[in-house]
Amino acid sequence: MATLASTHVSTAVVSGGPLPITFMEDGLIVEVWRVPGGAANDTCAITPAFSNNIRALVTNLNAGHNLTTSANTNVTLTLGTGANASTSVAYDVWLICART
């Protein structure tokens, strides 16, 4: 089991610098993170830069998470088996957060 490093890529998505991406009209923001592929049970911890209240996440990475229905200050992804086993690919993780 390895610990994978994530990269905050919101700055590459938003022109003008490291600003949160607004999401719909409910005051939510999105942060985009990039996670490398790895082996089953590898983990990756992500702490948002603009919020301490993660409400949900969206990803195509085969991974479970530890989010609860309460405010979440960070998230740990645990990779499952399958296509994400290749370390030559990366996956995006969109953290949907409340403004804080």
TIMI-2910 file (N, C-alpha, C, CB; in pm, 1 decimal, decimal comma, always signed):
<rs>
+----------+----------+----------+----------+----------+----------+----------+----------+----------+----------+----------+----------+------+
!      n_x !      n_y !      n_z !     ca_x !     ca_y !     ca_z !      c_x !      c_y !      c_z !     cb_x !     cb_y !     cb_z ! resn !
+----------+----------+----------+----------+----------+----------+----------+----------+----------+----------+----------+----------+------+
!    +84,1 !   -116,9 !     +0,0 !     +0,0 !     +0,0 !     +0,0 !    +89,0 !   +123,6 !     +0,0 !    -95,9 !     -0,4 !   +121,2 !  Met !
!    +67,4 !   +210,8 !    -96,9 !   +146,4 !   +333,5 !   -108,9 !    +56,9 !   +454,3 !    -84,7 !   +213,9 !   +342,9 !   -248,5 !  Ala !
!   +118,8 !   +563,1 !    -49,4 !    +48,8 !   +690,4 !    -36,7 !    +78,6 !   +772,9 !   -160,9 !    +91,3 !   +766,6 !    +93,4 !  Thr !
!    -25,3 !   +811,6 !   -232,0 !    -10,7 !   +885,3 !   -356,8 !    -18,3 !  +1035,3 !   -330,8 !   -118,7 !   +842,6 !   -457,9 !  Leu !
!    +59,2 !  +1111,3 !   -404,2 !    +56,5 !  +1256,9 !   -393,1 !    -45,7 !  +1312,5 !   -491,3 !   +197,2 !  +1317,7 !   -419,5 !  Ala !
!   -120,2 !  +1412,4 !   -448,8 !   -215,5 !  +1478,8 !   -537,7 !   -163,3 !  +1616,8 !   -573,9 !   -355,5 !  +1489,1 !   -471,8 !  Ser !
!   -212,8 !  +1669,3 !   -686,1 !   -172,5 !  +1801,4 !   -733,0 !   -296,2 !  +1888,7 !   -746,7 !    -96,0 !  +1792,3 !   -867,9 !  Thr !
!   -291,3 !  +2006,8 !   -689,2 !   -402,0 !  +2101,7 !   -699,3 !   -393,2 !  +2170,0 !   -835,3 !   -398,5 !  +2206,8 !   -582,6 !  His !
!   -488,4 !  +2145,2 !   -922,6 !   -481,2 !  +2199,5 !  -1057,9 !   -587,0 !  +2305,4 !  -1085,2 !   -494,8 !  +2088,5 !  -1157,8 !  Val !
!   -657,8 !  +2350,5 !   -985,0 !   -757,3 !  +2456,1 !  -1005,2 !   -694,5 !  +2580,0 !  -1065,9 !   -825,1 !  +2491,6 !   -873,5 !  Ser !
!   -569,9 !  +2607,2 !  -1033,6 !   -503,1 !  +2724,9 !  -1086,4 !   -487,0 !  +2715,9 !  -1237,2 !   -367,6 !  +2742,8 !  -1020,4 !  Thr !
!   -483,0 !  +2596,6 !  -1293,7 !   -471,3 !  +2580,6 !  -1438,2 !   -607,0 !  +2590,5 !  -1506,4 !   -406,0 !  +2447,3 !  -1471,4 !  Ala !
!   -715,0 !  +2577,1 !  -1429,2 !   -849,7 !  +2580,3 !  -1484,6 !   -905,9 !  +2722,0 !  -1482,8 !   -941,6 !  +2486,0 !  -1406,7 !  Val !
!   -877,6 !  +2796,6 !  -1377,6 !   -931,5 !  +2931,2 !  -1360,2 !   -828,2 !  +3032,8 !  -1405,8 !   -972,0 !  +2956,5 !  -1212,8 !  Val !
!   -864,4 !  +3117,3 !  -1499,8 !   -770,2 !  +3221,1 !  -1542,5 !   -758,5 !  +3326,8 !  -1433,3 !   -815,4 !  +3285,7 !  -1676,6 !  Ser !
!   -642,0 !  +3380,5 !  -1416,5 !   -621,9 !  +3485,3 !  -1317,9 !   -566,1 !  +3436,7 !  -1186,3 !   -748,9 !  +3554,5 !  -1293,4 !  Gly !
!   -538,7 !  +3308,2 !  -1174,1 !   -474,0 !  +3261,2 !  -1052,2 !   -554,9 !  +3162,6 !   -973,2 !   -442,0 !  +3375,2 !   -966,4 !  Gly !
!   -510,3 !  +3136,0 !   -853,7 !   -571,0 !  +3030,5 !   -771,0 !   -700,7 !  +3075,2 !   -705,1 !   -473,3 !  +2985,4 !   -664,0 !  Pro !
!   -808,3 !  +3073,5 !   -782,1 !   -939,0 !  +3109,5 !   -730,0 !  -1029,1 !  +2987,3 !   -731,1 !  -1001,5 !  +3224,2 !   -811,8 !  Leu !
!  -1123,3 !  +2978,6 !   -638,6 !  -1216,1 !  +2865,2 !   -644,2 !  -1310,9 !  +2878,9 !   -762,5 !  -1296,2 !  +2854,2 !   -513,4 !  Pro !
!  -1355,7 !  +2768,0 !   -814,5 !  -1450,8 !  +2765,1 !   -924,5 !  -1589,8 !  +2760,5 !   -862,3 !  -1425,7 !  +2642,5 !  -1020,8 !  Ile !
!  -1677,2 !  +2853,1 !   -898,5 !  -1811,5 !  +2851,3 !   -841,4 !  -1892,5 !  +2740,0 !   -905,8 !  -1881,8 !  +2988,0 !   -860,4 !  Thr !
!  -1983,5 !  +2684,3 !   -829,2 !  -2062,8 !  +2569,3 !   -873,1 !  -2210,2 !  +2600,2 !   -851,9 !  -2021,8 !  +2439,8 !   -796,5 !  Phe !
!  -2282,6 !  +2613,6 !   -959,4 !  -2425,9 !  +2641,2 !   -958,3 !  -2452,3 !  +2770,0 !   -881,3 !  -2504,6 !  +2523,1 !   -895,9 !  Met !
!  -2569,3 !  +2783,8 !   -822,1 !  -2604,8 !  +2909,5 !   -756,4 !  -2620,5 !  +2894,3 !   -606,0 !  -2732,5 !  +2964,1 !   -815,1 !  Glu !
!  -2576,8 !  +2784,9 !   -549,3 !  -2597,1 !  +2759,8 !   -407,3 !  -2479,2 !  +2798,9 !   -321,0 !  -2627,3 !  +2616,7 !   -386,0 !  Asp !
!  -2386,2 !  +2874,6 !   -377,2 !  -2271,3 !  +2914,7 !   -297,6 !  -2167,1 !  +2806,5 !   -283,3 !  -2315,9 !  +2957,2 !   -163,4 !  Gly !
!  -2173,7 !  +2703,0 !   -364,9 !  -2075,1 !  +2595,7 !   -359,5 !  -1956,4 !  +2631,2 !   -447,8 !  -2137,3 !  +2460,9 !   -403,4 !  Leu !
!  -1842,5 !  +2576,0 !   -414,0 !  -1723,0 !  +2593,9 !   -496,0 !  -1664,4 !  +2457,4 !   -529,0 !  -1618,1 !  +2682,9 !   -423,7 !  Ile !
!  -1584,5 !  +2453,5 !   -634,7 !  -1520,4 !  +2329,8 !   -678,5 !  -1370,6 !  +2351,3 !   -680,4 !  -1571,9 !  +2285,4 !   -818,2 !  Val !
!  -1298,2 !  +2251,9 !   -632,7 !  -1153,4 !  +2248,7 !   -648,8 !  -1118,9 !  +2124,7 !   -728,6 !  -1079,7 !  +2249,7 !   -510,9 !  Glu !
!  -1029,2 !  +2139,9 !   -824,0 !   -988,7 !  +2028,2 !   -909,1 !   -850,9 !  +1980,5 !   -864,2 !   -987,4 !  +2069,5 !  -1060,2 !  Val !
!   -840,2 !  +1851,9 !   -839,3 !   -714,7 !  +1788,7 !   -796,6 !   -682,8 !  +1675,5 !   -892,2 !   -723,9 !  +1736,1 !   -649,6 !  Trp !
!   -556,7 !  +1646,9 !   -913,9 !   -514,2 !  +1538,2 !  -1001,0 !   -441,2 !  +1433,9 !   -916,6 !   -423,0 !  +1590,8 !  -1116,6 !  Arg !
!   -481,0 !  +1307,1 !   -934,8 !   -426,8 !  +1194,9 !   -858,9 !   -368,6 !  +1093,9 !   -957,1 !   -536,3 !  +1129,1 !   -768,8 !  Val !
!   -247,7 !  +1045,3 !   -933,5 !   -192,1 !   +943,2 !  -1022,5 !   -257,9 !   +808,0 !   -998,0 !    -40,2 !   +932,1 !  -1003,3 !  Pro !
!   -251,3 !   +721,6 !  -1098,3 !   -297,9 !   +585,7 !  -1079,2 !   -206,1 !   +511,5 !   -983,7 !   -306,6 !   +512,6 !  -1212,9 !  Gly !
!   -250,8 !   +399,1 !   -936,6 !   -171,2 !   +321,0 !   -843,5 !   -231,8 !   +183,7 !   -826,9 !   -160,1 !   +391,5 !   -708,2 !  Gly !
!   -188,9 !   +113,5 !   -726,6 !   -235,3 !    -22,3 !   -699,5 !   -355,1 !    -20,2 !   -604,7 !   -121,7 !   -107,3 !   -640,0 !  Ala !
!   -426,5 !   -131,0 !   -601,3 !   -538,8 !   -143,9 !   -508,7 !   -491,8 !   -117,6 !   -365,9 !   -603,0 !   -284,2 !   -519,6 !  Ala !
!   -573,6 !    -45,3 !   -292,5 !   -550,1 !     -7,6 !   -152,2 !   -448,5 !   +103,7 !   -134,2 !   -504,7 !   -126,9 !    -75,2 !  Asn !
!   -392,1 !   +158,5 !   -242,9 !   -313,1 !   +280,9 !   -228,6 !   -408,1 !   +390,9 !   -182,9 !   -240,2 !   +320,0 !   -363,7 !  Asp !
!   -355,9 !   +488,7 !   -111,2 !   -439,5 !   +596,9 !    -61,1 !   -388,2 !   +732,3 !   -107,3 !   -446,1 !   +592,6 !    +90,7 !  Thr !
!   -476,9 !   +828,3 !   -107,4 !   -441,8 !   +965,5 !   -141,3 !   -527,3 !  +1058,1 !    -55,6 !   -462,5 !   +993,9 !   -294,3 !  Cys !
!   -462,5 !  +1140,0 !    +25,5 !   -533,5 !  +1236,0 !   +109,9 !   -533,2 !  +1372,2 !    +42,1 !   -469,1 !  +1244,7 !   +251,0 !  Ala !
!   -648,3 !  +1438,1 !    +41,6 !   -660,8 !  +1569,6 !    -19,1 !   -725,5 !  +1663,9 !    +82,6 !   -744,1 !  +1563,1 !   -151,2 !  Ile !
!   -662,7 !  +1778,7 !   +102,5 !   -717,8 !  +1885,1 !   +185,9 !   -741,3 !  +2005,8 !    +95,9 !   -622,0 !  +1920,6 !   +306,2 !  Thr !
!   -865,1 !  +2051,3 !    +83,3 !   -893,2 !  +2163,0 !     -5,4 !   -819,2 !  +2290,4 !    +36,0 !  -1042,0 !  +2189,2 !     -9,1 !  Pro !
!   -791,8 !  +2375,0 !    -61,9 !   -721,5 !  +2500,7 !    -36,0 !   -817,2 !  +2614,6 !     -0,7 !   -638,5 !  +2539,4 !   -157,1 !  Ala !
!   -943,4 !  +2607,3 !    -45,3 !  -1035,1 !  +2719,0 !    -29,6 !  -1152,2 !  +2692,6 !    +64,9 !  -1087,7 !  +2757,1 !   -162,1 !  Phe !
!  -1165,2 !  +2574,4 !   +118,0 !  -1279,2 !  +2542,1 !   +202,8 !  -1239,2 !  +2436,8 !   +305,1 !  -1398,5 !  +2493,0 !   +118,2 !  Ser !
!  -1308,1 !  +2435,2 !   +417,6 !  -1288,9 !  +2327,3 !   +514,2 !  -1418,9 !  +2249,6 !   +530,7 !  -1241,1 !  +2383,1 !   +650,6 !  Asn !
!  -1496,7 !  +2244,3 !   +421,5 !  -1626,3 !  +2179,2 !   +426,9 !  -1655,2 !  +2110,2 !   +293,4 !  -1737,2 !  +2281,2 !   +460,8 !  Asn !
!  -1596,0 !  +1993,0 !   +272,0 !  -1621,2 !  +1914,8 !   +150,3 !  -1759,1 !  +1850,2 !   +164,0 !  -1508,9 !  +1805,4 !   +127,2 !  Ile !
!  -1842,6 !  +1867,7 !    +64,4 !  -1976,6 !  +1808,9 !    +68,1 !  -1987,8 !  +1686,0 !    -20,7 !  -2079,8 !  +1911,6 !    +26,0 !  Arg !
!  -1910,2 !  +1681,0 !   -130,9 !  -1916,1 !  +1567,6 !   -223,6 !  -1792,9 !  +1571,2 !   -311,5 !  -2046,0 !  +1570,8 !   -309,9 !  Ala !
!  -1770,7 !  +1463,1 !   -385,5 !  -1664,1 !  +1462,6 !   -484,2 !  -1709,5 !  +1387,1 !   -607,6 !  -1535,8 !  +1400,3 !   -426,6 !  Leu !
!  -1647,4 !  +1422,3 !   -720,1 !  -1675,7 !  +1357,6 !   -847,3 !  -1542,5 !  +1316,1 !   -906,7 !  -1755,4 !  +1451,8 !   -944,6 !  Val !
!  -1532,7 !  +1190,4 !   -949,9 !  -1408,8 !  +1141,7 !  -1010,6 !  -1437,3 !  +1020,9 !  -1097,1 !  -1304,9 !  +1106,7 !   -903,1 !  Thr !
!  -1348,1 !   +993,8 !  -1192,0 !  -1356,7 !   +870,1 !  -1268,3 !  -1256,7 !   +767,4 !  -1216,4 !  -1332,6 !   +897,2 !  -1416,9 !  Asn !
!  -1190,3 !   +799,0 !  -1107,1 !  -1096,4 !   +707,2 !  -1042,0 !  -1175,5 !   +601,2 !   -966,5 !  -1000,1 !   +783,6 !   -945,5 !  Leu !
!  -1136,8 !   +476,7 !   -980,8 !  -1201,4 !   +369,5 !   -907,0 !  -1149,2 !   +373,2 !   -762,9 !  -1174,6 !   +229,9 !   -974,2 !  Asn !
!  -1220,4 !   +446,9 !   -678,4 !  -1174,9 !   +464,3 !   -540,7 !  -1292,9 !   +489,3 !   -448,4 !  -1074,6 !   +579,8 !   -531,0 !  Ala !
!  -1277,0 !   +445,3 !   -326,8 !  -1373,2 !   +477,7 !   -222,2 !  -1324,5 !   +599,9 !   -147,4 !  -1393,8 !   +358,4 !   -125,5 !  Gly !
!  -1409,5 !   +656,2 !    -62,5 !  -1371,0 !   +775,2 !    +14,4 !  -1428,0 !   +765,0 !   +156,0 !  -1421,1 !   +905,6 !    -55,6 !  His !
!  -1385,2 !   +856,3 !   +239,7 !  -1429,3 !   +856,0 !   +378,6 !  -1516,9 !   +976,2 !   +413,1 !  -1309,6 !   +852,8 !   +469,9 !  Asn !
!  -1584,3 !  +1035,3 !   +314,9 !  -1669,9 !  +1150,2 !   +343,5 !  -1791,9 !  +1108,6 !   +424,0 !  -1713,5 !  +1218,1 !   +213,8 !  Leu !
!  -1834,0 !  +1196,3 !   +514,1 !  -1955,9 !  +1174,8 !   +591,5 !  -2058,4 !  +1279,0 !   +549,6 !  -1928,0 !  +1182,1 !   +745,0 !  Thr !
!  -2175,3 !  +1276,7 !   +610,4 !  -2276,7 !  +1377,2 !   +579,6 !  -2253,1 !  +1506,7 !   +655,8 !  -2414,9 !  +1323,4 !   +611,2 !  Thr !
!  -2156,3 !  +1509,8 !   +744,1 !  -2118,7 !  +1631,6 !   +815,8 !  -2012,8 !  +1706,0 !   +735,7 !  -2066,7 !  +1598,7 !   +958,8 !  Ser !
!  -1967,1 !  +1818,7 !   +789,3 !  -1858,0 !  +1892,3 !   +725,8 !  -1732,7 !  +1805,2 !   +726,8 !  -1831,9 !  +2028,2 !   +798,4 !  Ala !
!  -1662,4 !  +1801,3 !   +615,3 !  -1540,5 !  +1722,6 !   +601,4 !  -1426,2 !  +1817,0 !   +568,6 !  -1555,6 !  +1612,9 !   +491,7 !  Asn !
!  -1324,2 !  +1819,4 !   +650,7 !  -1211,9 !  +1910,0 !   +626,9 !  -1113,2 !  +1854,0 !   +525,8 !  -1140,4 !  +1939,4 !   +756,8 !  Thr !
!  -1116,6 !  +1722,5 !   +503,9 !  -1030,6 !  +1658,8 !   +404,3 !  -1094,8 !  +1527,5 !   +361,9 !   -886,6 !  +1635,2 !   +460,1 !  Asn !
!  -1035,2 !  +1463,1 !   +264,5 !  -1086,7 !  +1334,9 !   +217,2 !   -968,2 !  +1243,2 !   +188,9 !  -1176,1 !  +1352,8 !    +89,6 !  Val !
!   -986,3 !  +1116,7 !   +218,7 !   -887,0 !  +1015,7 !   +182,9 !   -951,7 !   +919,1 !    +84,7 !   -833,3 !   +940,2 !   +309,7 !  Thr !
!   -890,0 !   +905,9 !    -31,6 !   -935,3 !   +811,6 !   -133,2 !   -857,2 !   +682,7 !   -118,3 !   -918,9 !   +869,9 !   -275,9 !  Leu !
!   -924,5 !   +570,3 !   -129,6 !   -859,9 !   +439,4 !   -127,8 !   -888,3 !   +372,2 !   -260,9 !   -910,0 !   +351,6 !     -7,9 !  Thr !
!   -783,1 !   +346,9 !   -337,8 !   -800,2 !   +292,6 !   -471,9 !   -853,1 !   +150,1 !   -468,3 !   -668,8 !   +297,0 !   -547,4 !  Leu !
!   -941,1 !   +121,7 !   -563,5 !   -991,3 !    -12,9 !   -581,5 !   -907,6 !    -85,4 !   -686,7 !  -1139,9 !    -10,6 !   -621,6 !  Gly !
!   -953,9 !   -199,3 !   -729,7 !   -883,2 !   -275,1 !   -832,5 !   -931,0 !   -230,3 !   -969,5 !   -904,6 !   -427,5 !   -814,2 !  Thr !
!   -855,3 !   -263,2 !  -1071,7 !   -899,9 !   -234,5 !  -1207,3 !   -808,1 !   -142,2 !  -1282,7 !  -1035,3 !   -176,0 !  -1204,2 !  Gly !
!   -868,2 !    -61,2 !  -1368,7 !   -793,3 !    +17,0 !  -1465,5 !   -700,3 !   +120,5 !  -1404,1 !   -887,4 !    +84,7 !  -1556,4 !  Ala !
!   -727,1 !   +166,4 !  -1282,3 !   -642,3 !   +269,2 !  -1222,6 !   -508,5 !   +214,3 !  -1174,5 !   -714,4 !   +334,6 !  -1107,4 !  Asn !
!   -481,2 !    +87,5 !  -1201,2 !   -355,7 !    +27,6 !  -1156,0 !   -233,4 !    +81,2 !  -1229,1 !   -362,0 !   -120,9 !  -1172,7 !  Ala !
!   -253,1 !   +148,1 !  -1341,5 !   -139,8 !   +200,1 !  -1416,2 !    -93,3 !   +332,1 !  -1356,8 !   -176,0 !   +217,8 !  -1563,8 !  Ser !
!    +34,6 !   +340,7 !  -1326,1 !    +89,7 !   +465,1 !  -1272,8 !   +122,1 !   +565,0 !  -1383,0 !   +214,5 !   +436,2 !  -1191,7 !  Thr !
!    +99,2 !   +527,5 !  -1509,1 !   +128,5 !   +618,9 !  -1620,8 !     +9,0 !   +706,8 !  -1655,7 !   +171,1 !   +539,6 !  -1743,9 !  Ser !
!   -100,2 !   +695,2 !  -1581,9 !   -218,1 !   +777,2 !  -1606,4 !   -252,1 !   +857,2 !  -1480,4 !   -338,3 !   +689,1 !  -1649,7 !  Val !
!   -333,2 !   +959,4 !  -1497,4 !   -377,4 !  +1040,6 !  -1384,5 !   -528,6 !  +1058,6 !  -1392,2 !   -305,4 !  +1178,5 !  -1383,2 !  Ala !
!   -588,6 !  +1087,6 !  -1279,7 !   -733,1 !  +1103,5 !  -1269,8 !   -764,1 !  +1235,5 !  -1202,7 !   -797,1 !   +986,3 !  -1192,1 !  Tyr !
!   -872,8 !  +1298,3 !  -1245,2 !   -913,6 !  +1422,5 !  -1181,4 !  -1016,6 !  +1394,1 !  -1073,5 !   -969,9 !  +1521,0 !  -1284,9 !  Asp !
!  -1006,4 !  +1468,5 !   -965,7 !  -1099,8 !  +1461,6 !   -855,6 !  -1154,5 !  +1602,5 !   -836,7 !  -1032,2 !  +1406,2 !   -724,2 !  Val !
!  -1285,6 !  +1616,4 !   -846,0 !  -1350,4 !  +1745,7 !   -824,8 !  -1411,2 !  +1743,2 !   -685,6 !  -1459,5 !  +1775,6 !   -934,8 !  Trp !
!  -1360,8 !  +1828,0 !   -598,5 !  -1416,1 !  +1842,4 !   -464,8 !  -1523,5 !  +1951,0 !   -469,2 !  -1304,4 !  +1877,1 !   -360,5 !  Leu !
!  -1644,0 !  +1917,1 !   -430,0 !  -1753,3 !  +2014,0 !   -423,8 !  -1765,9 !  +2055,3 !   -277,8 !  -1889,6 !  +1954,1 !   -479,9 !  Ile !
!  -1741,0 !  +2183,2 !   -252,1 !  -1728,5 !  +2231,8 !   -115,2 !  -1826,1 !  +2346,1 !    -89,2 !  -1584,8 !  +2277,5 !    -87,5 !  Cys !
!  -1860,8 !  +2362,8 !    +37,3 !  -1935,9 !  +2480,8 !    +79,6 !  -1837,9 !  +2594,2 !   +103,0 !  -2019,6 !  +2452,1 !   +208,0 !  Ala !
!  -1882,1 !  +2714,5 !    +78,1 !  -1798,0 !  +2830,7 !   +108,8 !  -1784,4 !  +2841,8 !   +260,4 !  -1858,1 !  +2962,6 !    +48,0 !  Arg !
!  -1664,4 !  +2875,7 !   +304,4 !  -1643,3 !  +2889,4 !   +447,5 !  -1577,5 !  +3022,0 !   +479,2 !  -1558,8 !  +2774,5 !   +500,6 !  Thr !
+----------+----------+----------+----------+----------+----------+----------+----------+----------+----------+----------+----------+------+
</rs>
